[in-house]
C-alpha cells in the first residue's frame, strides 16, 4: 500500500497518546496552548531486497509521529529494523505513555526529552520519534532549520555513501554502475565473499569505498591483514570489524589499522562515546540509536572533542528521519544517509541527495518541504 | 568616570573594525545587509580592592563590542584582568583585524568564529567579545534568548557563589555578614592564613563554601590533609589546588579527595577538557578563557559526557558578559557569576542574582534588558 503524501499528512491519526486521556489541571488552559502527540504505524516498502549477514527483508516498520501545538505541527519518525528489537507494537505502546500536555513550553527540550527517556528503558527509535517531532516543531516556532540554529554551514555537508547490497559479482557490478551518482560507496563485509565483492566493484569504478563488517570478523590478526588489503583497494574506513564485546581486540586493531575504525554496534548513546575513545578511531551516530537529534548533537560534539571521527548513519527511513539527521551533517566527517533512497513509498520531501551530496533545504525545523 | 547606561549605549563607538576600511566586493550589497563590528575600551571600577595571591587592583580593563546588522545590534564584552595577559591595546589590535563584512549570514557561527579564532593565537577575551556580540545578534534575529534555543530550563540555573576577599579576620567576618543573600560563598586560599579565614567565616555562617587555591599548594600530602579539614568545615569543592603543570599530583589528589577538585588554570579551551579527564573531577568554564559561548557550550557538553562536574565562572565583567554566561547556567553544577556585582559602573542590565540565584531574563539574545 502506498499512501499519497497529502492524504497521509492530512489524515486523522488512528492512535493517540496519553495526551488525549490525561486530566492534569494544566490542561485547563485549552488544547491550543498544549502540545499533543499523535502517531501512526506505517510500513516502508523497499525498492530492493535488503540482505544482511543473518537475514533478508523487503519492508521496514516505522511509526510516524506528529506534535501539534497551536497552529503548528512537528513531524517525527521511528524506524525499526526488526533485528534491533523494536516494532510497531513496542513503539506504539511506548508512545501511548508519553503525555506532552504536562509541559507548557515546547522549547524545554532538555526537560521534555529527559521525561521521555525516563518513561522506560530502551525504545531508542520510539524516543527519537518524539525528539524529531519536537525539534521540527521548535524549529518552526523559531522560523529556522536546525542547521542554522546550530550555526552550521550547509555547504559543509558531506557526500553520502550509498550501499551496494551483498549479491553475486554480476549483480554487484550492475548495482555499482547504477550508483554512478555517488562519491562514496558502502559495502557490507563479513562473509567468505568479501574480496570477491570488492573486486567486482573495483572492476567498475575507482570511487572511494567504505566497508561495514557488522562485527563479522572473529580473528584480529586476520582482520588486520584484511584491513591492509582493503586500504590498497581504496577503502577509506571500516565499521565495527569485530564483535562489540571484544573491546580489547577492537582497540588492538584500531591502534594498528592503516584506515580509521568506526564503532557502530558498540556506540548507541552519549554514554558510549567515552567508552569508545581508545577503542575506535570514530563512531557511527544514528538518530534511531541515540534517541534523536539532541543526544546525537551532544555525541558528535563529544566525539570531536575527544579527537574521534564521526560517521552519521541511518536506518531505512522516510525523508522525515533523513532530513532530521541531515541537519547535523555539516558537523561530521562522513555521512551514510541513503535510507530514504531505498524505499518506494516515502510520504515526505526534505533533505535530498544531489550528485551524491547531502543537500539541506532552507525550510524551518527539520527541513521538510 | 561612570557613564550613564543610555549615554553609553547611544554613543558612537570611537574605534571601528576593519569592516569600515576594507574594500571587498561583497560590500557592494550595502551596509544594512552586512555585519559591522565596532568596539570601545572601557574601565570597570571595582567596589572594593580586589586582592589575589600576587596582586591587588581597583579597576579591570574591558572592551565593549557591538555587531550591527540591519536594524539589530548585538552586544559583547572582553574582560581582561591584567594577570592573564590581555589589555586594551591587545584587544583593540586584535579586533581591528576582524572583518565580519566578509560573511553574508550571521547564523554561520561555526565559520565566522573559526575565522576569528584563526586570525591570531591567544586573545581569548577579545575573541569572546565577538562571539558574545554575535550570539546576542543571532538570538535577537531568532527572537529568543539562548537558554531557550539550547532547550534549557531557566529554573535549573544554580545559586551563584560570592567571593569573600582575603583580609583580616574582622573584615572577613564583616564581609561575610554583608553577603547573607548568597547560598554559596567562595574564598581564595593558598596562603598561611587559610584556616584562619575559614574559621572567621564559620564564626558567622554555616552556608556551604567553596575554595579557590589558584595553584597555591605545593605538597600533595599536605594538600590532602587540608582537603579533609576543609570538608569537615563544609567546603563543597576546591578549585585548582596545585600548579596546573603538576598533572600527576593533581590526579593523585583528585583520586583521594573527599570533595570534588575543579581544574581552572589547567582548563582554558575545548581541547583541555579531554586532558583534564582523570586529572580533575570537574572544570571551571569561563567565557573569557573559552573564546565565548559557542566553545563554552561544547566544553560543558563534553565535560558532562565524560562524567565531570562543571563550574561556570567569570572575571570582573559587566552584566553583558555575565548575562551571556548565564545563558549556559542551567547546564552546570555550580555557578560563580558574581562579576557584575563587584563593579560600580555597569552600563548594562541583564541576568541578575536574586536571593543568591542566577535569574535569567526572557529578553532575546544574551538577555540584556
Interface residues (C-beta under 8 A of the other chain):
Chain A: X107 X108 X109 X110 X111 X113 X138 X142 X143 X144 X148 X149 X150 X151 X152 X153 X270 X271 X273 X274 X294 X298 X299 X301 X302 X305 X306 X307 X330
Chain B: X107 X108 X109 X110 X111 X113 X138 X142 X143 X144 X148 X149 X150 X151 X152 X153 X270 X271 X273 X274 X294 X298 X299 X301 X302 X305 X306 X307 X330
